[in-house]
Amino acid sequence: MPVTAKYEWKKNDKALYLPKEEPAIIEVPVFRYFRISGEGNPNYEQFREAVGVLYSLAYAIKMMPKKGEAPEGYYEYTIFPLEGVWDLAVEARGLEVLDKDKLLYTIMIRQPDFVTEPLAMDVLKTVKAKKPHVLLDKVMFGEQEEGLCLQMMHHGSYDDEPQSFAKMERYCDEHGLKRISKVHKEIYISDPRKTQADKLRTVLRFRVEKNE
């Protein structure tokens, strides 16, 4: 992509990040991410600090040209939204009430395709030196493959997501699809710090396969 073009995920990747409020199948390409894994309630401070660490790395790469350090292939772009892959600890599965303290998560921010692993490691090293944080030692960089998925846009509180997941499960039953696991991904289009709960927009996605 030429340097003069600006990559905006809301326009260039609309199908991935701005789906409709009805379930739909999508093939998700392989992308590269900075990511951190952890466990516990996302309302706790450690989760918020992990989010901040990821954004510090994302902005460090975006701002490189202003410091005269534009990497090869760099182009202007909008920073991608935060994503989270969610699971439950074994002992909490099957309970009627969700125990958020038993949540397992990997949160991540997608990086443009010019971000190679050597570049990501150099940026990680630089950020560690300038803004030390214990969670930087937990940061990983690499590709994630999702493949065939079912997704939809959820409007409203995170606590109301089960209603949307139920709709997605019905879609699977009606269209010959099988959900691969209970693990799912959320993509946070809205900033919960600035958005009322009933106005939040969150992409819900899980991997599927076709029934034989």
Buried (B, 14 or more C-beta within 10 A) or exposed (E): BEEEEEBEBEEBBEEBBBBEEEBBBBEBEEBBBBBBBBBBEBEEEBBEBBBEBBBBBBEBBBEBBEEEBEBEEBBBBBBBBBBBBBBBEEEBEEEEEEEBEBBBBBBBBBBBEBBBEEBBEBBBEBBBEEEEBEBBEEBEBEEBEBEBBBBBBBBBBBEEBEEBBEBBBEBBEEEEBEBEEEBBBBBBBBEBEEEEEEEBBBBBBBBBEEEE
